[in-house]
Amino acid sequence: MREEINRHNYNYYVLNSPEISDFNFDRLLRRLEKLEKEFPQYLDPLSPTQRVGSDLTKGFEHVVHARPMMSLSNTYSINEVDEWFHRVSKALESEDFSIVGEMKFDGTSISLTYHDGRLVRAVTRGDGTQGDDVTANVKTIRSVPLQLLPGDWPQDFEIRGEILMPWEVFEKLNAERAYNEEPLFANPRNAASGTLKTQDPREVAKRHLDARFYYLLSDNLPFDSHYENMLAAQHWGFKVSKAMTTMKSLKEVDDYIAYWDEHRKELPVATDGLVFKVNSLRQQLNLGYTAKSPRWAVAFKFNPERACTPLRFVSFETGRMGIVTPVANLEPVQLSGTIVKRASLHNNDIMQELDIHQGDWLYVEKAGEIIPQITGVEKSRRQPDAEKVVFVDKCPECGTPLERIYGDAAWVCPNKYGCRPQITGRIEHFCARRMMNIDGIGEETAELLYNCGLVERIGQLYDLTEERLASLDRIGEKTARRIIKGIEDSKKVPFERVLYALSIPNVGETTAKRLANGVKSMAHLKEMGLEELSALQDIGPVIARNIHDFLREPVNADNIERLEAAGVQMQLSADKLAPKGDLLDGKTIVISGTFARHSRDEYKEIIERQGGKNAGSISKKTSFVLAGENMGPAKREKCEKLGIPMISEEDFLSMIGEA
């Protein structure tokens, strides 16, 4: 009976092609409920009768993703997609390839894990490394199969998709909330995300969420083709977009964009763009990844909606790095399903270029349908006596005269260590998840700790006590315990994240990792001069000067001493400090072609780990070429001309002991 009901669920919610009436379906479900009560020994938590949810969920466990959920690089024009297509073609060295086009659904990302055809766990994207376990809530979504239909599915696999709230459900939900005088959801994405985080699965079941799936991962996938894998997943019971298709030429890709830019408005769920992926998994492996996204996929964002609305006033706000940003405060206007009240004007140059006057009507649109921005002024509606908006010359927070950054458009408050938003911004940044991950300290708590005089610099966080925190307004005993635990746990955060957390100008996440690998410890970093710093990979003279000056500022030096005394990690971990292999010591190696066992990026890491040096072109200094399939004829000819050995993937792996 469960198998029969699962099949009817699939026909109704996935294929949209029911075989029986709602009355007969309900009768089957009631019969199954009766059987399960009569024979409780055969109760199954994944039975179709269990989708209504229970009220037992009290919190969400954090789960580390088996494979990181990376974001895609975004494009906003057909030309940028075309450039990506050409980059893929060049990287694959003219090997034939096909592209899969898909809808980019505007919901909340989810990762589902299955074992022996049964749903084991559902986890949100979170920060890409770990997310929240929302299995109990996802089980209530009828387009998510709890038990797969018969098929050749792998014993263990992960499938990723998007949890959505259909427009029809969204509109009904907001109508109910308006009737009950409750705050309205801004858009279906927020409604879906908020619903998924609801603590009562019974309430989630009432919201009628939907799902679409677009990515299958396993060590034992049935096909080397992404497209065929997703069609297989559809046969197993997953809801896959009917818009998914394969394309061979650039013209097909451009036509696909043109078609869906118009017809996406007919879809029952929200979308904000398209996704293009290289179809072959082998080719995906060889194309590899950048620090943030796969090279084998790209997202195309539809042109944003535009509206014209009156300016109420321009405010000026000081950020963590002291940059003063003008912000247009607008009469509320709806764009892409959200109410827009504010939009950044970025800097004085852009504000002057727009020529904004008091009371102007401004054109506002959403960059990538997420961030509102001002794109123009309707000057025909300007009042004759309207005064021009003038950029401030003093910090709106502390009154310090602003300074212009040389070669930049930004005006900055130089009072770094006495300006409230700069101080609290650094505290908030330090505590954020991707930095020190101190749970419980966000923007409001950072402001509270500063206003109470408890934390005026990040080093003082490690002097906090549970008793002192619990005595503050808006912080109870439970929150105080969570903050102190987060502070204690932060002492285990690796050195590269500590460097990122310090708010050194121009030292972002990637630069912090490279800096940590280059200097090994804070002690060494503090001793280095400008010339030494500039010689580090990807640092250069400007960032070197920022690091040098930052470390010699008394406030920062005191912070670092406090962090060291508290036990924060101030050097690379033992495994990263362990000596590298020397099997390729002194060898300069060029990689060419495509590979089966590792991606090109992985081979580059292996070469460096074994003491070798990667080179981009063949020369007399090249020790050998790691030659994969489809190595270009020009490179092969040059090897033969210079007498450079060409080593196969198998021989190379034997050379380093990985055969």
C-alpha positions in Angstrom: 0.0 0.0 0.0 2.9 2.4 0.8 4.4 1.7 -2.6 1.1 2.3 -4.3 0.5 5.6 -2.4 4.1 6.7 -3.1 3.4 6.1 -6.8 0.2 8.2 -6.7 2.0 11.0 -4.9 4.7 11.0 -7.6 2.0 11.1 -10.4 0.2 14.0 -8.7 3.0 16.2 -7.2 5.8 15.5 -9.7 4.3 14.5 -13.0 1.1 16.5 -12.5 -0.8 13.6 -14.0 -3.0 11.8 -11.3 -4.4 8.4 -12.1 -7.1 8.4 -9.4 -9.4 11.0 -7.9 -8.6 12.9 -4.6 -11.5 10.9 -3.0 -10.0 7.5 -3.9 -6.5 8.7 -2.8 -7.8 9.8 0.6 -9.6 6.5 1.0 -6.3 4.7 0.3 -4.4 6.9 2.8 -7.1 6.3 5.5 -6.9 2.5 4.9 -3.2 2.6 5.4 -3.5 4.6 8.6 -6.0 2.0 9.9 -3.6 -0.8 9.0 -0.7 0.9 10.8 -2.7 1.3 13.9 -3.8 -2.4 13.8 -0.2 -3.5 13.2 2.1 -1.0 15.0 5.1 -3.4 14.6 5.1 -2.4 10.9 5.1 1.4 11.5 7.6 3.2 9.3 8.7 6.8 10.0 8.9 7.3 6.2 5.3 6.1 5.6 3.1 8.5 3.5 0.9 8.8 6.5 3.7 10.5 8.5 3.9 13.6 6.2 1.6 15.7 8.4 4.6 16.2 10.8 4.7 16.1 14.6 5.4 18.9 17.1 8.6 17.3 18.6 11.2 19.4 16.8 12.6 21.9 19.2 15.8 23.0 17.4 18.1 22.4 14.5 21.3 20.5 14.6 24.2 21.8 12.6 25.5 19.3 10.1 28.7 19.5 8.1 28.2 18.9 4.3 30.0 15.8 3.0 30.7 18.0 -0.1 30.7 21.8 0.2 27.7 23.6 -1.3 29.5 26.2 -3.4 27.9 29.2 -5.1 27.9 29.8 -8.8 29.5 32.8 -10.5 26.9 35.2 -11.8 26.6 36.9 -15.2 24.1 39.6 -16.1 24.4 39.7 -19.9 24.4 37.2 -22.8 27.9 38.4 -23.7 29.2 37.3 -20.3 27.6 33.8 -20.9 29.2 33.7 -24.3 32.6 34.6 -22.8 32.1 31.7 -20.3 31.3 29.3 -23.1 34.5 30.3 -25.0 36.6 29.9 -21.8 35.2 26.4 -21.4 35.9 25.5 -25.0 39.5 26.8 -24.7 40.1 25.0 -21.4 38.9 21.7 -23.0 41.3 22.3 -25.8 38.6 22.1 -28.6 37.2 18.8 -27.3 33.5 18.4 -28.1 31.2 19.3 -25.2 27.5 19.9 -24.6 25.8 22.3 -22.2 22.8 21.7 -20.0 20.4 24.6 -19.5 18.2 24.8 -16.4 16.0 27.2 -14.5 17.5 29.0 -11.5 14.7 28.7 -9.0 14.4 31.5 -6.3 13.9 29.5 -3.1 16.0 28.1 -0.3 18.8 25.5 -1.2 18.5 22.0 0.3 20.7 18.9 0.3 19.0 15.5 0.7 20.9 12.3 1.5 19.5 8.9 0.6 20.5 5.4 1.7 19.0 2.2 0.2 16.4 4.4 -1.5 15.2 6.0 1.7 15.5 9.7 2.8 18.1 9.9 5.6 18.7 13.6 6.1 17.8 17.0 4.7 20.2 19.9 5.4 20.0 23.6 4.4 22.9 25.2 2.5 23.9 27.3 5.6 27.3 28.8 4.9 28.2 26.2 2.3 30.3 24.2 4.7 27.6 23.3 7.2 23.8 23.8 7.5 20.8 23.1 9.6 19.2 19.6 9.8 15.6 20.2 8.7 14.7 16.6 7.9 11.4 16.6 10.0 10.2 19.6 8.1 11.2 18.4 4.6 9.4 15.1 5.2 6.1 17.1 5.0 6.8 18.3 1.5 4.9 16.0 -0.8 7.1 16.5 -3.9 10.1 15.2 -1.9 10.2 11.3 -2.1 10.6 9.6 1.2 11.0 6.2 -0.4 12.3 6.1 -4.0 10.4 4.4 -6.8 12.1 1.2 -8.1 15.2 2.0 -10.1 18.9 1.7 -10.4 19.7 4.4 -7.8 23.0 4.2 -6.0 23.0 2.8 -2.5 24.2 6.1 -1.1 23.8 9.5 -2.9 23.1 13.2 -2.3 20.7 15.3 -4.4 20.5 19.1 -4.2 17.6 21.3 -5.1 15.5 24.3 -4.1 12.6 24.4 -1.6 10.0 26.7 -3.1 6.7 28.3 -2.2 4.5 28.5 -5.3 3.1 31.9 -6.2 -0.5 30.7 -5.6 0.3 29.4 -2.1 2.3 32.6 -1.3 -0.5 34.9 -2.2 -3.0 32.9 -0.1 -0.6 32.8 2.8 -0.2 36.6 2.7 -3.9 37.1 2.4 -4.4 35.1 5.6 -1.7 37.0 7.4 -3.2 40.3 6.3 -6.6 39.2 7.6 -5.0 38.2 11.0 -3.0 41.5 11.0 0.3 39.6 10.9 3.4 40.9 9.1 3.4 39.9 5.4 6.2 37.9 3.8 8.2 40.0 1.3 8.6 37.3 -1.3 8.1 33.5 -1.9 11.8 32.9 -1.2 11.6 34.5 2.3 8.4 32.7 2.9 9.9 29.3 1.9 13.0 29.9 4.0 11.0 31.1 7.0 8.7 28.1 6.8 11.5 25.6 6.5 12.9 27.0 9.8 9.6 26.8 11.6 9.9 24.7 14.8 6.5 22.9 14.3 6.5 20.5 11.3 2.7 20.5 11.4 2.7 24.2 10.5 5.2 23.5 7.7 2.8 20.8 6.3 0.1 23.5 6.1 2.2 25.8 4.0 2.3 23.4 0.9 5.9 23.9 0.0 7.3 22.5 -3.3 10.7 21.4 -4.5 12.8 21.2 -7.7 16.0 19.2 -7.9 19.0 19.9 -10.2 22.2 18.2 -9.0 23.0 14.5 -8.2 26.2 13.5 -6.3 27.5 10.1 -5.5 30.6 7.9 -5.8 28.5 5.6 -8.0 26.5 7.7 -10.4 24.7 5.8 -13.1 26.0 8.0 -16.0 28.9 10.3 -16.9 26.3 12.8 -18.1 24.6 15.3 -15.7 21.5 15.4 -18.0 21.1 11.6 -17.9 21.6 11.5 -14.2 18.9 14.1 -13.6 16.5 12.2 -15.9 17.3 9.0 -13.9 16.5 11.0 -10.7 13.2 12.0 -12.2 12.3 8.3 -12.8 13.2 7.6 -9.1 10.6 10.1 -7.9 12.3 13.5 -7.9 10.7 16.7 -9.4 13.1 17.9 -12.1 12.4 21.0 -14.2 10.9 20.4 -17.6 12.9 23.4 -18.8 16.1 21.4 -18.5 17.6 20.7 -21.9 21.0 20.0 -23.6 22.7 22.3 -26.1 25.7 22.0 -28.4 26.1 25.5 -29.8 26.4 29.0 -28.6 23.4 30.0 -30.7 21.3 27.4 -28.8 22.4 28.9 -25.5 21.6 32.4 -26.6 18.1 31.3 -27.9 17.4 29.5 -24.6 18.1 32.8 -22.7 15.9 34.8 -25.0 13.0 32.3 -24.7 13.0 32.0 -20.9 13.6 35.8 -20.3 10.0 36.1 -21.7 8.3 32.9 -20.7 9.6 32.5 -17.1 6.7 34.7 -16.0 4.3 31.9 -16.8 5.9 29.5 -14.3 4.1 28.6 -11.1 7.2 29.4 -8.9 9.6 32.2 -8.7 12.8 32.2 -10.8 15.6 34.7 -11.0 17.7 33.4 -13.8 19.2 30.4 -15.7 22.0 28.0 -15.0 24.3 26.5 -17.6 26.5 23.5 -16.8 29.0 21.4 -18.8 27.2 18.1 -19.3 30.1 15.6 -19.0 31.1 14.8 -15.4 34.6 13.9 -16.6 34.9 17.3 -18.3 33.6 19.0 -15.1 36.3 17.3 -13.1 39.0 18.6 -15.5 37.6 22.1 -15.6 37.8 22.2 -11.8 36.9 25.1 -9.4 38.0 28.6 -8.5 38.2 29.5 -4.8 34.4 30.2 -4.7 32.7 28.5 -7.7 33.0 25.7 -10.3 34.5 26.7 -13.7 32.1 24.3 -15.4 28.9 26.1 -14.5 27.6 29.7 -14.6 24.4 31.5 -13.6 22.7 34.0 -15.8 20.6 36.6 -13.9 17.5 38.0 -15.7 17.5 41.8 -16.2 16.1 43.4 -13.1 12.8 45.1 -12.8 12.8 48.9 -12.6 10.6 51.4 -10.9 10.4 55.2 -10.3 9.8 56.5 -6.8 10.3 59.8 -4.9 13.4 60.4 -2.8 12.6 61.1 0.9 16.1 62.0 2.0 19.8 60.9 1.6 21.5 59.5 4.8 25.2 59.0 5.2 26.5 55.9 7.0 29.9 54.9 8.2 31.0 51.3 7.8 33.5 48.9 9.4 36.4 50.1 7.3 35.5 53.8 7.8 34.0 54.3 4.3 31.1 56.7 4.3 28.3 55.6 2.0 25.4 57.7 0.9 22.0 55.9 1.0 18.8 57.0 -0.8 15.8 56.6 1.5 12.8 56.2 -0.8 9.0 56.1 -0.8 8.4 52.3 -0.6 8.1 50.6 -3.9 7.7 46.9 -4.8 10.4 45.3 -7.0 10.8 41.5 -7.8 8.4 40.6 -5.0 10.0 42.8 -2.3 9.4 46.2 -0.8 12.3 48.6 -1.4 12.8 51.5 0.9 16.5 52.1 0.7 19.2 51.9 -1.9 22.9 52.6 -1.8 24.4 55.5 -3.9 27.8 53.9 -3.3 30.0 57.0 -3.2 30.2 60.8 -3.9 31.3 60.4 -7.5 28.3 58.3 -8.4 26.0 60.6 -6.4 27.3 63.6 -8.4 27.1 61.8 -11.7 23.4 61.0 -11.0 22.9 64.7 -10.1 20.4 64.0 -7.3 18.4 66.9 -5.9 16.1 67.0 -2.9 12.7 65.4 -3.6 13.8 63.9 -7.0 12.0 60.9 -8.5 14.6 58.2 -8.8 14.8 55.1 -10.9 15.5 52.0 -8.8 16.2 48.5 -9.9 17.6 45.3 -8.3 21.1 44.2 -9.2 20.7 40.5 -9.7 17.2 40.9 -8.3 18.6 41.1 -4.8 20.4 44.4 -4.1 18.5 47.6 -4.9 20.4 50.4 -6.7 19.6 53.8 -8.1 20.2 53.9 -11.9 18.8 57.3 -12.9 16.8 60.4 -12.1 13.5 61.5 -13.8 14.5 65.2 -14.1 11.2 66.2 -15.7 9.6 65.8 -12.3 12.1 67.9 -10.4 10.9 71.0 -8.5 12.4 74.2 -9.8 13.7 75.3 -6.4 15.1 71.8 -5.4 18.5 71.9 -3.8 21.3 69.6 -4.9 22.2 66.8 -2.4 25.7 67.5 -1.2 28.1 64.9 0.2 29.1 65.4 3.9 32.6 66.5 4.7 32.6 65.1 8.3 31.9 61.7 9.7 28.2 61.5 10.4 29.0 59.4 13.6 32.0 61.1 15.2 32.4 64.4 13.4 35.9 63.7 12.2 36.8 65.5 8.9 36.7 62.9 6.1 39.7 62.0 3.9 39.8 60.8 0.3 41.5 57.5 -0.4 44.2 58.0 -3.0 43.2 56.5 -6.3 39.7 55.5 -4.9 36.3 57.1 -5.0 35.6 56.6 -1.3 35.7 59.1 1.5 36.8 57.7 4.8 36.6 58.6 8.5 40.3 58.3 9.7 39.2 57.9 13.3 39.5 54.1 13.1 39.7 53.4 16.8 37.4 56.0 18.1 34.4 55.9 15.7 31.6 53.8 17.0 30.3 52.0 13.8 33.9 51.2 12.9 34.6 49.6 16.3 31.3 47.7 16.5 31.6 46.7 12.9 35.0 45.1 13.6 33.6 43.3 16.6 30.7 41.9 14.6 33.0 40.9 11.7 35.4 39.1 14.1 32.5 37.1 15.6 30.8 36.1 12.3 30.5 32.5 11.2 33.2 32.5 8.5 35.6 34.2 10.9 35.7 33.2 14.6 32.1 31.8 14.6 31.2 33.2 18.1 27.5 32.4 18.2 25.2 35.0 19.8 27.2 38.2 18.9 25.7 39.9 15.9 25.2 43.6 15.1 22.8 44.4 18.0 24.9 42.5 20.6 28.1 44.1 19.4 26.5 47.5 19.8 25.2 46.6 23.3 28.7 45.3 24.5 30.3 48.5 23.2 27.7 50.9 24.7 28.1 49.1 28.1 31.8 49.6 27.9 32.5 45.9 28.0 34.0 45.4 24.6 35.7 48.4 22.9 38.2 46.2 21.0 38.1 42.6 19.9 40.7 41.4 22.4 38.3 42.3 25.3 35.8 39.6 24.1 38.0 37.0 25.9 37.6 38.9 29.2 33.8 38.5 29.2 32.1 36.3 31.9 28.8 34.5 31.8 27.7 36.4 34.9 28.4 39.9 33.5 26.7 39.0 30.2 23.6 37.7 31.9 23.1 40.9 33.8 22.8 43.0 30.6 19.4 43.9 29.0 18.3 41.6 26.2 20.8 38.9 27.2 19.6 36.1 29.5 21.5 33.2 31.1 20.9 30.9 28.1 22.3 33.4 25.6 25.2 34.3 27.9 26.2 30.6 28.1 26.0 30.3 24.3 28.3 33.4 23.8 30.9 32.2 26.4 30.9 28.7 24.8 31.3 30.4 21.4 34.3 32.4 22.7 35.9 29.3 24.1 35.3 27.3 20.9 36.8 30.2 18.9 40.2 29.4 20.4 40.3 26.4 18.1 39.6 28.4 14.9 42.6 27.9 12.4 45.1 30.7 12.0 44.0 31.6 8.5 40.5 32.5 9.7 42.0 34.5 12.6 43.9 36.6 10.1 40.6 37.2 8.1 38.8 38.1 11.4 41.2 40.9 12.3 39.8 43.3 9.6 43.2 44.0 8.0 42.4 46.3 5.1 42.2 44.5 1.8 42.9 41.1 3.4 39.8 39.0 2.5 39.2 35.3 3.0 41.3 34.1 0.1 44.2 36.5 0.8 44.2 35.5 4.5 44.6 31.8 3.5 47.5 32.6 1.2 49.1 34.9 3.8 48.8 32.3 6.5 50.4 29.6 4.2 53.2 32.1 3.4 54.1 33.3 6.9 53.2 30.2 8.9 52.7 32.2 12.2 51.8 35.6 13.6 55.3 35.8 15.2 56.9 35.6 11.8 54.4 38.0 10.2 55.1 40.7 12.9 58.8 40.5 12.1 58.5 40.9 8.3 59.3 44.1 6.6 57.6 45.6 3.6 59.9 44.0 1.0 59.4 40.6 2.5 55.6 41.0 2.6 55.5 42.2 -1.0 57.3 39.1 -2.1 54.5 36.8 -0.8 52.1 35.3 -3.3 49.2 37.6 -4.3 50.2 40.2 -1.7 51.9 43.0 -3.6 53.0 46.5 -2.3 49.6 48.0 -1.4 48.4 45.0 0.7 51.9 44.7 2.1 51.7 48.3 3.3 48.2 47.7 4.8 49.5 44.6 6.8 52.7 46.4 7.9 50.9 49.5 9.2 48.0 47.5 10.8 50.4 45.4 12.9 52.3 48.4 14.1 49.2 50.3 15.3 49.2 50.1 19.2 45.4 49.2 19.4 45.9 46.3 17.0 49.2 45.2 18.6 47.3 45.1 22.0 44.5 43.1 20.5 46.8 40.5 19.1 48.6 40.2 22.4 45.3 39.7 24.2 44.3 37.0 21.6 47.6 35.2 22.0 47.2 35.3 25.8 43.7 33.9 25.5 44.9 30.9 23.5 43.7 31.8 20.0 45.5 30.0 17.2 48.4 32.2 16.1 50.2 29.7 13.7 49.3 27.1 11.2 48.1 23.7 12.5 50.6 20.9 12.9 49.3 19.0 9.8 49.8 22.1 7.6 53.2 22.7 9.1 54.3 19.1 8.4 57.1 18.9 5.9 56.1 18.4 2.2 57.2 15.5 0.1 60.2 15.9 -2.1 59.5 13.4 -4.9 59.2 16.3 -7.4 61.8 18.6 -5.8 63.3 21.0 -8.3 61.1 19.9 -11.2 59.1 22.3 -13.3 56.0 20.7 -14.7 53.4 21.7 -17.3 49.9 20.1 -17.2 48.0 19.6 -20.5 44.9 17.7 -21.5 42.1 16.1 -19.5 42.3 13.5 -16.8 40.3 10.7 -15.2 41.7 10.4 -11.6 42.1 14.0 -10.5 41.2 17.5 -11.8 43.9 19.9 -13.1 43.7 21.9 -9.9 44.2 18.8 -7.8 47.2 17.8 -9.8 48.7 21.3 -9.3 48.3 20.9 -5.5 49.9 17.4 -5.7 52.9 18.8 -7.6 53.4 21.6 -5.1 53.0 19.2 -2.2 55.8 17.1 -3.6 58.1 20.0 -4.0 57.5 20.6 -7.7 56.7 23.9 -9.5 53.8 24.4 -11.9 54.4 26.3 -15.1 51.8 27.5 -17.7 53.9 27.1 -20.8 56.5 24.7 -22.2 60.1 25.9 -22.3 63.6 24.5 -22.1 63.3 24.7 -18.3 60.3 22.3 -18.3 61.2 19.0 -16.7 58.2 17.1 -18.2 54.6 17.6 -19.3 51.9 15.7 -17.4 49.9 14.7 -20.5 46.3 13.8 -20.3 43.8 12.9 -23.0 43.2 15.5 -25.8 46.5 17.2 -25.3 46.8 20.0 -27.9 48.8 19.2 -31.0 50.8 22.5 -30.7 52.0 21.5 -27.2 52.8 18.0 -28.3 54.8 19.4 -31.2 56.7 21.8 -29.0 57.6 18.9 -26.6 59.0 16.9 -29.5 61.0 19.8 -30.8 62.6 20.6 -27.4 62.9 17.0 -26.3 60.6 17.4 -23.3 59.2 14.1 -21.9 55.4 13.6 -21.9 54.3 11.6 -18.8 50.9 9.9 -18.8 48.5 10.2 -15.9 49.1 6.5 -14.9 52.9 6.9 -15.0 52.8 10.2 -13.0 50.7 8.5 -10.3 53.2 5.7 -10.1 56.0 8.2 -9.8 54.4 9.7 -6.7 53.3 6.4 -5.2 49.6 6.7 -6.0 49.3 4.0 -8.6 
